[in-house]
């Protein structure tokens, strides 16, 4: 006859079970952070335009065939989906898993992607494979490019920039700033002819028209595959009001550079919300910003521009998120009268 189980064993088993349930919930409970962004510069036609912003997936899916994430995105009825880098996991990237993270996105809304520091870690041949497979999924890779988003007679610009890790280490901050200047149109393209593959003075023109019955839906995303290039070389940006600009960039700590070029709204990630978040204190650590990083989550608004930082969806080298649920952001643009 077996004796009774010692109480300390029972306590340990209950503790391990509770820990497993706690961390499973912390790392898999999807949340939606809904934000309204007001701007006097926003064209009237884009009043109510909705963007779902994801970042730092790191090959993570939610539910069977990623249905939990797809349903969350679709329920927001976005006009646009953007991914601000790090869909792979560093040097050991599994491209098949990364692609599964984004399958079906472009069936919901046009989807754009820019690279993060983890994409910079993989070999060039594998990175090009990743980009090609993203495009096969209908995801537009917007590295160091810009597109015009048009509704009737009005437009806004969507810009994308590579992570700074793609640049040589020496004077990286200055090079990153000049590269953004080239994309915006404030710097001559010759600044990066040798280092960056960037086509100057051109932007894809993508038309957005509301579907019947819903102002937040748009026409079939396949319009992006037939986007035309429009020559902007005749535009003297110093003599005209610049269009409303949205920048996709992985790095929030470069906010001072984004403000330098008066970017209206920058969407970024990278920090994972500090990975571990403490009540009343927020995120604990970011490699570039140190302890209790300044730009870690949510909306930061200053006179020269605004920054919206996603806490991300996946995990980094530290394998757990603590008091820091995976997050997708749903931001609605509103005309501030």
MARDOTOR-799378 format. One record per atom (N, C-alpha, C, O): x, z, y. Coordinates in pm, whole numbers, padded with zeros to 5 digits, always signed. Each point is the difference from the previous one (the first is absolute). Layout:
N
XZY
...
***
This chain:
337
+00084+00000-00119
-00084+00000+00119
+00088+00000+00125
+00090+00083+00014
-00117-00176+00073
+00083-00013+00120
-00035+00110+00099
-00116+00037+00016
+00219+00013+00050
-00023+00101+00102
-00050-00063+00128
+00001-00122+00013
-00042+00201+00078
-00050-00048+00129
+00114-00058+00083
+00115+00044-00012
-00144-00143+00097
+00099-00062+00088
+00035+00097+00111
-00089+00054+00067
+00219-00030-00046
+00040+00092+00108
-00057-00044+00134
-00007-00120+00030
-00034+00215+00051
-00063-00030+00128
+00090-00080+00093
-00048-00084+00076
+00180+00109-00082
+00089-00073+00090
+00002-00150-00033
+00017-00082+00089
-00036+00046-00219
-00009-00140-00037
-00126-00064+00059
+00003-00112+00052
-00111+00187-00061
-00126-00049+00055
+00013-00025+00150
-00046-00101+00052
+00111+00196+00015
+00018-00013+00145
+00084-00123+00033
-00031-00075+00093
+00139+00054-00170
+00086-00116+00024
-00074-00131-00026
+00014-00096+00077
-00091+00091-00182
-00077-00121-00031
-00100-00030+00111
-00014-00114+00043
-00057+00218+00003
-00096-00020+00109
+00069-00043+00129
-00052-00082+00075
+00171+00140-00050
+00075-00036+00119
+00043-00148-00005
-00014-00072+00099
+00066+00028-00213
+00042-00139-00014
-00118-00095+00012
+00011-00105+00062
-00123+00142-00121
-00119-00085+00009
-00048-00009+00144
-00034-00109+00047
+00030+00222+00022
-00043+00001+00140
+00095-00083+00087
-00044-00070+00091
+00175+00079-00118
+00099-00076+00076
-00018-00149-00022
+00007-00079+00094
-00031+00041-00220
-00022-00141-00031
-00122-00053+00074
+00005-00107+00061
-00115+00181-00066
-00123-00044+00067
+00019-00006+00151
-00050-00092+00066
+00123+00190-00010
+00024+00004+00144
+00079-00123+00045
-00042-00070+00093
+00155+00043-00159
+00085-00111+00044
-00063-00135-00033
+00022-00097+00073
-00099+00089-00180
-00071-00124-00029
-00099-00032+00112
-00010-00115+00043
-00061+00216+00004
-00096-00021+00109
+00072-00033+00130
-00042-00089+00074
+00151+00160-00046
+00074-00022+00123
+00054-00143+00010
+00007-00056+00109
+00030-00002-00223
+00065-00130+00000
-00093-00117-00029
+00042-00115+00008
-00167+00142-00043
-00091-00107-00038
-00133+00001+00075
-00082-00090-00018
+00060+00191+00102
-00126+00007+00074
+00011-00087+00125
+00064+00038+00098
-00126-00155-00103
+00008-00096+00110
-00083+00045+00119
-00116+00039-00015
+00175-00044+00134
-00073+00034+00121
+00003-00118+00097
+00090-00084-00005
-00190+00079+00091
-00008-00103+00104
+00004+00069+00136
-00083+00086+00029
+00179-00123+00051
+00013+00053+00136
-00056-00105+00096
+00063-00103+00023
-00180+00131+00032
-00067-00097+00089
+00035+00031+00145
-00017+00112+00048
+00066-00213+00021
+00047+00016+00137
-00059-00110+00087
-00008-00116-00042
-00035+00152+00161
-00045-00097+00099
+00109-00012+00106
+00039+00099+00061
+00009-00221-00040
+00105-00023+00098
-00059-00071+00121
-00049-00112-00011
+00054+00178+00126
-00056-00054+00125
+00108-00066+00083
+00111+00053+00015
-00143-00169+00040
+00095-00067+00089
-00075-00087+00100
-00090-00075-00036
+00129+00087+00162
-00057-00087+00103
+00047-00144-00015
-00066-00092+00047
+00180+00073-00113
+00057-00135-00015
-00060-00077-00117
+00024-00120-00012
-00100+00185-00072
-00056-00067-00116
-00103-00104+00042
-00090+00032+00077
+00101-00157-00125
-00102-00100+00033
-00138+00042-00052
-00011+00064-00105
-00092-00100+00178
-00136+00041-00038
-00039-00048-00138
-00072+00069-00073
+00119-00188+00036
-00037-00056-00130
+00053+00086-00116
-00051-00010-00112
+00152+00092+00138
+00059+00082-00106
-00050+00144+00005
+00051+00087-00071
-00149-00062+00155
-00063+00133+00002
-00068+00025-00135
-00088-00076-00039
+00129+00180-00031
-00053+00029-00133
+00082-00058-00114
-00036+00019-00116
+00143-00087+00147
+00089-00059-00101
+00063+00113-00081
+00056+00094+00057
-00064-00103-00189
+00045+00112-00085
+00117-00042-00089
-00002-00105-00063
+00103+00190+00061
+00120-00022-00080
+00017+00115-00097
-00003+00116+00040
+00022-00147-00168
+00039+00101-00097
+00151-00007-00016
+00056-00106-00029
+00008+00219+00048
+00147+00009+00001
+00046+00083-00120
-00039+00115-00017
+00125-00176-00066
+00060+00068-00114
+00151-00006+00013
+00055-00090+00062
+00011+00190-00121
+00146+00001+00005
+00055+00078-00119
-00067+00087-00056
+00190-00120+00019
+00077+00079-00098
-00076+00021-00132
-00017+00113-00046
-00027-00222-00013
-00067+00008-00129
+00098+00038-00112
-00036+00073-00092
+00157-00123+00101
+00103+00029-00100
-00053-00020-00143
+00020+00083-00088
-00087-00197+00069
-00047-00043-00132
-00112+00088-00056
-00027-00005-00121
-00037+00083+00205
-00104+00090-00048
-00138-00067+00008
-00034-00062+00100
-00043+00077-00207
-00138-00046-00002
-00093+00120-00017
+00044+00109-00038
-00171-00130+00066
-00099+00107-00005
-00117-00042-00088
-00075-00092+00034
+00061+00159-00145
-00109-00034-00091
+00031-00122-00083
+00103-00065+00019
-00192+00035-00112
+00018-00114-00088
-00003-00130+00080
-00093-00026+00076
+00198-00055-00095
+00014-00128+00074
-00005+00021+00150
-00039-00091+00075
+00079+00208-00030
+00006+00032+00143
-00136-00002+00068
-00009-00019+00122
-00097+00037-00200
-00135-00012+00054
-00032+00106+00104
-00075-00026+00094
+00129+00146-00109
-00028+00107+00097
+00048-00040+00139
-00070+00021+00099
+00189-00080-00091
+00054-00042+00129
-00076-00120+00053
-00033-00005+00119
+00005-00092-00204
-00072-00119+00044
-00138+00036+00055
-00044-00057+00100
-00024+00149-00166
-00133+00040+00046
+00007+00073+00134
-00087-00020+00085
+00189+00104-00067
+00017+00069+00128
+00022-00100+00113
-00058+00013+00107
+00143-00112-00133
+00028-00100+00103
-00126-00080+00032
-00035-00017+00117
-00032-00031-00221
-00119-00083+00020
-00110+00075+00073
-00074-00059+00079
+00063+00189-00103
-00106+00078+00064
+00017+00009+00151
-00096+00028+00072
+00218-00051-00024
+00025+00002+00145
-00038-00130+00068
-00004-00007+00122
-00024-00097-00200
-00036-00132+00053
+00099-00049+00106
-00038-00028+00114
+00165+00019-00152
+00101-00035+00101
+00000-00148+00035
-00039-00085-00080
+00083+00057+00202
+00031-00137+00039
+00138-00041-00048
+00028-00118-00019
+00058+00217+00001
+00140-00026-00029
+00054+00116-00083
-00039+00115+00019
+00131-00146-00112
+00073+00101-00076
+00148-00021+00029
+00049-00112-00006
+00022+00221+00038
+00144-00011+00024
+00074+00104-00084
-00048+00111-00022
+00167-00151-00024
+00085+00086-00082
+00136+00008+00068
+00067-00102+00017
-00027+00222+00024
+00124+00015+00077
+00116+00048-00088
+00063+00101+00029
-00037-00177-00134
+00123+00017-00076
-00002+00096-00117
-00093+00080-00017
+00199-00091-00064
+00026+00086-00116
-00111-00005-00105
-00058+00102-00035
+00030-00222-00014
-00089-00007-00116
+00079+00012-00130
-00057+00025-00106
+00191-00042+00114
+00085+00019-00117
+00067+00137+00008
-00012+00072+00098
+00084-00040-00206
+00070+00128-00006
+00150-00025-00018
+00052+00003-00111
+00014-00026+00223
+00145-00007+00007
+00067-00094-00098
-00054-00104-00036
+00175+00144-00006
+00085-00085-00083
-00062-00029-00136
+00029-00104-00060
-00113+00193+00010
-00062-00020-00131
-00139-00060+00013
-00088+00028-00082
+00067-00110+00183
-00132-00056+00029
-00056-00077-00120
+00070-00076-00067
-00199+00098+00043
-00073-00074-00102
-00099-00090+00074
-00104+00047+00046
+00137-00175-00037
-00080-00091+00082
-00140-00018-00058
-00096-00013+00075
+00084+00013-00207
-00132-00012-00062
-00092+00113+00045
-00116-00023+00035
+00169+00145-00036
-00080+00115+00044
-00033-00009+00148
-00111+00034+00042
+00208-00081+00038
-00024-00011+00145
-00111-00099+00029
-00084+00025+00087
+00081-00136-00159
-00102-00102+00023
-00138+00053-00040
-00099-00030+00066
+00093+00108-00172
-00128+00057-00041
-00059+00090+00109
-00122+00017+00007
+00208+00039+00076
-00048+00087+00109
-00084-00076+00102
-00088+00058+00063
+00115-00188-00047
-00065-00076+00107
-00096-00106-00053
-00061-00072+00079
+00047+00060-00209
-00093-00097-00056
-00142+00026+00050
-00050+00112-00007
-00013-00216+00058
-00137+00013+00049
-00013+00032+00146
-00110-00007+00055
+00219+00044+00013
-00010+00033+00142
-00052-00119+00081
-00091+00015+00082
+00148-00133-00106
-00036-00116+00082
-00140-00050-00029
-00053-00082+00076
-00010+00129-00184
-00141-00032-00024
-00092+00083+00089
-00117-00034+00018
+00171+00142+00037
-00078+00086+00089
+00017-00046+00145
-00098-00012+00074
+00221-00013-00034
+00029-00043+00138
+00139-00060+00002
+00080+00026-00090
-00048-00107+00192
+00137-00051+00015
+00099+00115+00000
-00023+00103+00065
+00133-00120-00137
+00095+00109-00023
+00139-00042+00043
+00047-00108-00034
+00020+00196+00110
+00134-00025+00049
+00094+00111-00046
-00040+00116-00016
+00166-00153-00006
+00101+00093-00050
+00129-00016+00078
+00041-00112+00032
+00025+00225-00002
+00138-00003+00048
+00085+00090-00089
-00051+00092-00063
+00179-00120+00058
+00090+00070-00091
+00042+00136+00053
+00009+00021+00121
+00018+00070-00215
+00054+00131+00032
+00142+00014-00052
+00059-00097-00049
-00004+00217+00058
+00137+00021-00044
+00016-00014-00152
+00109-00033-00047
-00215+00057-00030
+00012-00015-00145
+00006-00147-00040
+00064-00034-00099
-00131-00054+00174
+00016-00142-00027
+00142-00046+00030
+00051-00093-00063
+00014+00158+00160
+00137-00037+00036
+00099+00041-00109
+00112-00052-00004
-00150+00143-00084
+00091+00050-00103
+00014-00094-00119
+00099+00007-00072
-00196-00095+00050
+00005-00084-00119
+00076-00129+00029
+00015-00040+00116
+00032-00025-00221
+00078-00123+00015
-00083-00108+00068
-00122-00003-00010
+00193-00086+00079
-00067-00106+00075
-00088-00085-00091
-00112-00035+00037
+00160+00001-00156
-00079-00086-00089
-00129+00069-00043
-00104-00064-00010
+00111+00194-00015
-00120+00074-00040
-00092+00019+00119
-00123+00000-00015
+00180+00017+00133
-00082+00015+00121
-00077-00128+00027
-00118+00005+00037
+00182-00120-00054
-00069-00126+00021
-00110-00020-00105
-00105-00057+00028
+00132+00104-00150
-00105-00004-00103
-00119+00085+00042
-00115-00041-00017
+00144+00159+00072
-00108+00087+00047
-00082-00069+00108
-00123+00000-00006
+00190-00059+00104
-00071-00067+00109
-00085-00116-00053
-00114-00019+00042
+00170-00059-00134
-00073-00112-00056
-00126+00047-00073
-00106-00061+00013
+00119+00167-00089
-00114+00050-00076
-00104+00065+00091
-00119-00004-00029
+00163+00064+00138
-00094+00051+00099
-00082-00115+00057
-00122+00010+00013
+00190-00119+00021
-00070-00116+00057
-00097-00061-00101
-00106-00050+00037
+00143+00055-00165
-00092-00049-00103
-00126+00086-00008
-00105-00047-00042
+00116+00173+00083
-00115+00089+00005
-00078-00013+00130
-00097+00071+00023
+00141-00164+00064
-00068-00018+00127
+00047+00094+00109
-00062+00009+00106
+00173+00063-00131
+00055+00093+00099
+00102-00075+00084
+00094-00059-00053
-00112+00062+00184
+00090-00070+00092
+00118+00091+00034
-00018+00110+00051
+00139-00158-00080
+00122+00074+00032
+00037-00031+00145
+00032-00114+00033
-00037+00215+00051
+00015-00021+00145
+00135+00051+00051
+00009+00046+00114
+00093-00055-00195
+00132+00049+00041
+00055-00083+00115
+00025-00120-00015
-00004+00185+00131
+00059-00064+00118
-00080-00122+00044
+00057-00103+00037
-00188+00116-00040
-00090-00108+00042
-00115+00059+00079
-00014+00121+00013
-00069-00211+00039
-00121+00043+00069
-00111-00100-00025
+00025-00118-00026
-00147+00165+00034
-00116-00087-00013
-00096+00030+00114
-00009+00113+00048
-00062-00216-00006
-00110+00018+00094
-00128+00021-00079
-00032-00079-00089
-00040+00183+00120
-00132+00021-00057
-00102-00036+00106
-00004+00062+00107
-00077-00163-00135
-00089-00056+00101
-00146+00024-00037
-00040-00018-00115
-00038+00059+00213
-00145+00008-00012
-00059-00071+00121
+00011+00045+00114
-00075-00158-00142
-00053-00085+00107
+00112-00034+00096
+00100-00058-00041
-00114+00092+00168
+00101-00042+00097
+00107+00105+00024
+00089-00021+00082
-00095+00134-00152
+00095+00108+00025
+00091+00023-00121
-00032-00041-00112
+00146+00106+00137
+00096+00020-00108
+00081+00127+00021
+00012+00051+00111
+00042-00002-00222
+00100+00106+00003
+00116-00047-00086
-00014-00094-00079
+00130+00158+00095
+00116-00035-00079
+00028+00108-00103
-00005+00119+00030
+00034-00162-00152
+00045+00089-00106
+00145-00034-00030
+00030-00113-00038
+00059+00210+00054
+00143-00020-00018
+00049+00083-00118
-00053+00107-00028
+00155-00158-00040
+00062+00075-00109
+00150-00003+00012
+00058-00102+00038
+00006+00214-00071
+00146+00007+00007
+00055+00064-00127
-00057+00095-00053
+00170-00147+00006
+00069+00054-00116
+00050+00142+00028
+00022+00038+00115
-00004+00038-00222
+00060+00132+00013
+00144-00013+00052
+00067-00099-00031
-00019+00195+00110
+00138-00007+00051
+00106-00006-00108
+00111-00045+00026
-00143+00089-00149
+00099-00005-00109
+00042-00142-00035
+00102-00018-00067
-00177-00082+00111
+00039-00138-00023
+00111-00043+00095
+00058-00107-00019
-00029+00186+00120
+00104-00032+00099
+00130+00069-00036
+00000+00102-00069
+00111-00158+00115
+00129+00063-00020
+00001+00137+00068
-00068+00022+00100
+00148+00069-00156
-00001+00138+00046
+00046+00015+00145
-00057+00078+00076
+00161-00153-00038
+00056+00017+00134
-00101-00045+00106
-00057-00109-00010
+00036+00192+00108
-00092-00029+00111
-00141-00037-00049
-00067-00085+00058
+00024+00151-00166
-00129-00035-00060
-00117+00020+00096
-00093-00081+00003
+00098+00189+00076
-00108+00028+00094
-00014-00112+00102
-00111-00045+00031
+00226+00001+00023
-00003-00108+00100
-00046-00131-00062
-00076-00074+00061
+00121+00045-00183
-00040-00123-00067
-00149+00000-00029
-00067-00102+00015
+00016+00216-00058
-00143+00011-00029
-00082-00024+00127
-00104-00067-00003
+00152+00122+00114
-00069-00018+00127
+00001-00147+00042
-00103-00052+00045
+00216-00015-00059
+00008-00141+00038
-00087-00086-00091
-00064-00095+00046
+00061+00130-00174
-00084-00076-00092
-00146+00010+00040
-00072-00101-00001
+00026+00220+00035
-00138+00015+00044
-00024-00079+00128
-00106-00059+00018
+00206+00059+00070
-00012-00079+00122
-00017-00148-00028
-00076-00068+00069
+00146+00017-00171
-00014-00140-00040
-00142-00026-00049
-00061-00101+00036
+00009+00191-00119
-00134-00019-00056
-00106+00005+00110
-00093-00081+00002
+00109+00177+00090
-00095+00013+00110
+00009-00120+00093
-00101-00045+00055
+00222-00007-00037
+00021-00112+00091
+00074+00040+00125
+00008-00079+00094
+00047+00202-00092
+00072+00048+00117
+00150-00024-00009
+00071+00017+00099
-00022-00058-00218
+00143-00027-00020
+00014-00142-00056
-00088-00047-00073
+00198-00022+00108
+00021-00135-00055
+00026+00007-00150
+00064+00094-00049
-00113-00193-00024
+00015+00001-00145
+00145-00010-00044
+00032+00036-00113
+00057-00085+00200
+00140-00012-00036
+00063+00134-00034
+00105+00006-00064
-00170+00104+00107
+00053+00134-00030
+00016+00020-00150
+00087+00075-00044
-00171-00142-00034
+00001+00026-00143
+00001-00127-00084
-00048+00000-00114
+00102-00106+00168
+00006-00125-00077
+00078+00018-00130
-00038-00056-00103
+00146+00131+00106
+00086+00012-00117
-00043+00112-00093
+00031-00004-00119
-00100+00103+00169
-00028+00118-00081
-00143+00007-00052
-00024+00055-00107
-00070-00111+00181
-00141+00017-00035
-00069-00135-00012
+00014-00086+00088
-00087+00067-00195
-00078-00122-00015
-00129+00016+00079
-00096+00062-00047
+00094-00117+00166
-00117+00015+00088
-00028-00132+00069
+00090-00060+00058
-00213+00013-00064
-00039-00123+00067
-00054+00034+00138
-00105+00062+00013
+00176-00103+00090
-00036+00039+00136
-00111-00087+00055
-00024-00111-00047
-00042+00164+00150
-00100-00074+00077
-00114-00057-00084
-00052-00107+00032
+00014+00175-00136
-00114-00047-00078
-00075+00119-00056
+00057+00106-00023
-00185-00125+00002
-00083+00105-00058
-00115-00064-00074
-00062-00095+00048
+00033+00148-00166
-00116-00049-00072
-00126+00035+00079
-00010+00107+00060
-00086-00199-00061
-00127+00026+00065
-00106+00018-00107
-00026-00092-00078
-00034+00209+00072
-00099+00032-00101
-00129+00037+00069
-00003+00091+00083
-00104-00162-00115
-00129+00024+00064
-00082+00103-00075
-00009-00004-00123
-00051+00094+00196
-00088+00102-00055
-00140-00021+00058
-00018+00001+00122
-00077-00021-00208
-00139-00013+00044
-00086+00095-00082
+00017+00008-00122
-00110+00065+00186
-00083+00094-00075
-00092-00070-00096
-00057-00104+00032
+00040+00164-00153
-00097-00051-00096
-00139+00049+00035
-00014+00092+00082
-00086-00150-00141
-00136+00041+00029
-00024+00143-00047
+00036+00037-00112
-00096+00042+00198
-00043+00133-00038
+00104+00108+00011
-00033+00117-00023
+00158-00149+00057
+00101+00106+00009
+00109-00043+00096
+00071-00097-00025
-00057+00171+00136
+00102-00032+00098
+00140+00028-00053
+00097-00053+00053
-00085+00137-00157
+00131+00040-00049
+00050-00088-00112
+00108+00025-00053
-00184-00127+00014
+00047-00092-00104
+00044-00131+00063
-00039-00032+00113
+00122-00043-00187
+00049-00127+00052
-00019-00107-00105
-00044+00027-00112
+00079-00151+00149
-00012-00110-00094
+00097+00014-00115
+00082+00091-00004
-00092-00182-00091
+00085+00002-00119
+00147+00009+00040
+00045-00078+00084
+00031+00171-00143
+00142+00015+00034
+00083-00123-00029
+00114-00008+00046
-00166-00088-00121
+00078-00121-00030
+00035-00078+00125
+00087-00088-00005
-00152+00118+00118
+00036-00067+00126
+00146+00024+00033
+00064-00083+00066
-00008+00198-00111
+00140+00030+00029
+00094-00097-00067
+00108-00029+00052
-00148-00023-00169
+00088-00090-00071
+00015-00133+00073
+00094-00075-00025
-00188+00044+00116
+00003-00125+00075
+00030+00023+00148
-00034-00081+00085
+00099+00195-00056
+00029+00033+00139
+00091-00106+00061
+00091-00051-00065
-00116+00019+00191
+00081-00101+00069
+00098+00070+00091
-00022+00113+00043
+00131-00181-00012
+00099+00054+00092
-00026-00055+00140
-00020-00120+00018
+00022+00209+00078
-00030-00038+00138
+00124+00024+00085
+00055+00110+00000
-00013-00209+00072
+00118+00010+00083
-00029+00087+00122
-00092-00029+00077
+00170+00138-00060
-00018+00088+00115
+00115-00013+00098
+00011+00080+00094
+00075-00178-00114
+00119-00009+00082
-00033-00026+00146
+00082+00027+00088
-00201-00079-00060
-00037-00029+00140
-00046+00124+00074
-00010+00000+00123
-00016+00107-00197
-00052+00121+00064
+00113+00078+00065
+00098+00034-00066
-00111-00005+00191
+00095+00086+00070
-00060+00140+00002
-00085+00030+00084
+00132+00056-00177
-00061+00131-00014
+00023+00089+00121
-00073+00097+00022
+00173-00131+00057
+00025+00082+00119
-00101-00030+00111
-00011+00077+00095
-00062-00187-00107
-00094-00040+00105
-00145+00012-00043
-00090-00041+00073
+00067+00095-00189
-00137+00014-00048
-00016+00134-00071
+00097+00059-00047
-00219-00013+00040
-00025+00124-00071
+00018-00023-00150
-00058-00093-00056
+00137+00178-00007
+00023-00013-00143
-00126+00035-00077
-00077+00087+00043
+00054-00153-00155
-00116+00036-00082
+00015+00142-00055
+00111+00054-00006
-00221+00003-00035
+00002+00127-00071
+00082-00018-00127
-00021-00096-00075
+00116+00189+00050
+00094-00016-00111
-00007+00117-00096
+00000+00117+00040
-00005-00150-00169
+00009+00099-00107
+00126-00031-00081
+00020-00113-00044
+00064+00213+00025
+00125-00016-00075
-00008+00073-00133
-00043+00115-00007
+00085-00183-00099
+00017+00062-00131
+00148+00028-00019
+00082-00093-00002
-00047+00220-00011
+00139+00039-00020
+00004+00121-00091
-00087+00087+00008
+00186-00080-00095
+00006+00112-00094
+00037+00130+00069
-00042+00107-00045
+00119-00114+00151
+00066+00119+00056
-00068+00058+00123
-00007-00067+00103
-00044+00189-00110
-00060+00061+00119
+00103+00055+00098
-00028+00011+00119
+00148+00024-00169
+00097+00064+00088
+00058-00097+00103
+00075+00042+00088
-00108-00171-00099
+00046-00098+00099
-00104-00022+00110
-00002-00105+00065
-00084+00202-00045
-00108-00011+00098
+00052-00034+00140
-00065-00074+00073
+00180+00127-00037
+00055-00027+00134
+00028-00149+00019
-00013-00052+00110
+00051-00017-00219
+00023-00145+00008
-00131-00074+00014
-00011-00095+00078
-00091+00137-00153
-00129-00067+00009
-00058+00014+00141
-00061-00093+00053
+00081+00211+00006
-00049+00022+00137
+00075-00087+00100
-00056-00043+00101
+00183+00019-00129
+00081-00082+00091
-00062-00137+00019
+00010-00058+00109
-00073+00005-00213
-00062-00132+00008
-00152+00009+00018
-00072-00098-00020
+00026+00216+00057
-00143+00020+00034
-00094-00046-00111
-00102-00063+00026
+00139+00095-00149
-00090-00030-00113
-00121+00092+00012
+00014+00122+00011
-00133-00180-00012
-00121+00080+00020
-00022+00100-00112
-00031+00116+00025
+00048-00160-00149
-00023+00088-00115
+00097-00039-00111
+00002-00116-00044
+00077+00212-00003
+00089-00020-00112
-00051+00078-00120
-00035+00118+00013
+00029-00183-00128
-00038+00064-00125
+00124+00018-00085
+00074-00096-00023
-00050+00218-00024
+00123+00031-00073
-00029+00099-00113
-00111+00050-00014
+00214-00024-00066
-00012+00094-00111
+00130+00075-00020
+00046+00072+00089
+00014-00088-00209
+00136+00045-00032
+00015+00150-00021
+00071+00041-00092
-00134+00041+00172
+00027+00145+00001
-00073+00072-00113
+00036+00113-00035
-00138-00175-00022
-00083+00063-00104
-00065+00128+00050
-00029+00091-00078
+00005-00085+00208
-00061+00120+00056
+00088+00123-00009
-00048+00112+00015
+00178-00133-00040
+00090+00113-00020
+00007+00043-00145
+00069+00096-00033
-00138-00166-00055
-00005+00022-00145
-00066+00133-00037
-00096+00002-00077
+00146+00107+00131
-00063+00132-00015
-00053+00039+00137
+00073-00004+00099
-00201+00041-00092
-00060+00037+00128
-00043+00146-00005
-00061+00046-00097
+00093+00025+00203
-00036+00140+00010
-00114+00017+00100
+00003-00062+00106
-00102+00143-00139
-00109+00024+00095
+00054+00047+00135
+00087+00086+00007
-00140-00146+00101
+00034+00032+00139
+00137-00053+00042
+00029-00004+00120
+00057-00038-00215
+00133-00050+00036
+00015-00150-00027
+00081-00066+00065
-00157+00013-00158
+00009-00142-00032
+00111-00031-00097
+00042+00085-00078
+00006-00209+00084
+00102-00047-00093
+00131+00074+00015
+00040+00037+00110
+00027-00017-00223
+00121+00082-00001
+00125-00079+00035
+00083+00047+00077
-00069-00170-00133
+00130-00066+00015
-00012-00152-00008
-00082-00054-00074
+00165-00013+00154
+00020-00144-00008
+00150-00026+00012
+00065+00060+00086
-00008-00147-00170
+00146-00021+00003
+00053-00038+00138
+00107+00048+00039
-00179-00132+00035
+00050-00044+00131
-00033+00098+00112
+00074+00009+00098
-00183+00065-00113
-00044+00089+00108
+00031+00147-00025
-00012+00083+00090
+00052-00050-00212
+00036+00138-00030
-00121+00087-00028
-00106-00049-00040
+00123+00180+00061
-00106+00096-00027
-00116-00016+00099
+00022-00024+00119
-00141+00037-00169
-00123-00010+00079
+00004-00121+00095
+00003+00015+00122
-00002-00135-00182
+00016-00123+00079
-00107-00016+00106
-00115+00040-00018
+00156-00100+00129
-00089-00018+00114
-00111-00100-00031
-00116+00024+00032
+00153-00136-00096
-00097-00104-00033
-00021+00000-00151
+00080-00058-00074
-00186+00121+00029
-00018+00019-00143
-00137-00040-00051
-00013-00039-00116
-00090+00047+00199
-00136-00029-00046
-00094-00015+00119
+00005+00080+00094
-00091-00183-00099
-00103-00012+00102
+00042-00082+00120
+00098-00075-00004
-00174+00091+00111
+00013-00083+00119
+00079+00072+00109
-00027+00115+00034
+00127-00187+00021
+00080+00050+00112
-00017-00101+00114
+00034-00117-00015
-00085+00164+00127
-00028-00089+00112
+00081+00039+00122
+00003+00116+00041
+00064-00215+00017
+00074+00017+00125
-00034-00117+00091
-00063-00097-00043
+00104+00106+00166
-00039-00100+00099
+00046-00140-00040
-00072-00097+00022
+00192+00086-00083
+00056-00131-00031
-00052-00057-00132
+00025-00117-00029
-00096+00196-00050
-00048-00051-00127
-00044+00113-00092
+00009+00118+00036
-00057-00155-00155
-00049+00098-00096
+00061-00028-00137
+00035-00113-00032
-00023+00220-00046
+00057-00006-00134
-00096+00068-00096
-00044+00113+00025
+00011-00180-00135
-00087+00056-00102
+00077+00006-00131
+00040-00103-00054
-00020+00224+00003
+00086+00022-00117
-00085+00039-00120
-00078+00095+00005
+00096-00170-00113
-00068+00031-00126
+00082+00099-00081
+00123-00008-00003
-00190+00101-00064
+00068+00092-00090
+00033-00067-00133
+00071+00058-00082
-00120-00178+00062
+00036-00076-00120
-00083+00038-00121
-00086+00088+00006
+00115-00157-00116
-00079+00015-00122
+00082+00044-00121
-00054+00063-00091
+00181-00096+00089
+00083+00029-00117
+00094+00117+00022
-00015+00078+00094
+00112-00069-00183
+00099+00108+00004
+00138-00059+00022
+00023-00118-00025
+00069+00201+00073
+00137-00044+00020
+00088+00059-00109
-00047+00027-00110
+00175-00006+00140
+00092+00058-00098
-00050+00136-00045
+00006+00033-00118
-00056+00047+00213
-00067+00124-00038
-00136-00039-00057
-00079-00063+00071
+00049+00099-00195
-00112-00063-00072
-00138+00056+00030
-00096-00041-00064
+00083+00134+00159
-00130+00063+00022
-00037+00000+00148
+00086+00018+00087
-00214-00037-00061
-00056+00023+00133
-00069+00136-00003
-00073+00032-00095
+00096+00049+00198
-00056+00135+00002
-00079+00019+00129
+00055-00015+00110
-00184+00049-00122
-00091+00012+00114
+00005-00127+00086
-00005+00005+00123
+00014-00117-00191
+00026-00127+00067
-00063-00111-00083
+00070-00076-00067
-00203+00067+00071
-00070-00097-00084
+00041-00142+00035
+00028-00029+00116
-00026-00062-00215
+00020-00142+00029
-00105-00048+00100
-00117+00036-00008
+00163-00119+00103
-00086-00034+00113
-00001-00150+00026
+00105-00065-00002
-00224+00012+00028
-00008-00129+00065
-00070+00021+00134
-00088+00085+00013
+00129-00162+00085
-00053+00014+00136
-00095-00115+00028
+00030-00115-00030
-00143+00147+00087
-00097-00099+00046
-00010+00014+00150
-00059+00095+00051
+00118-00191+00022
+00003+00009+00146
-00092-00108+00058
+00013-00119-00032
-00104+00161+00117
-00093-00091+00066
+00043-00016+00146
+00012+00098+00074
+00010-00221-00033
+00038-00029+00138
-00124-00004+00087
-00100-00064-00034
+00106+00133+00147
-00115+00004+00091
+00047-00032+00142
+00105+00048+00044
-00184-00128+00025
+00028-00031+00139
-00033+00120+00086
-00114+00048+00001
+00214+00001+00073
-00019+00114+00091
-00043-00055+00136
+00080-00062+00070
-00201+00086-00035
-00056-00056+00124
+00041+00080+00121
-00038-00033+00113
***
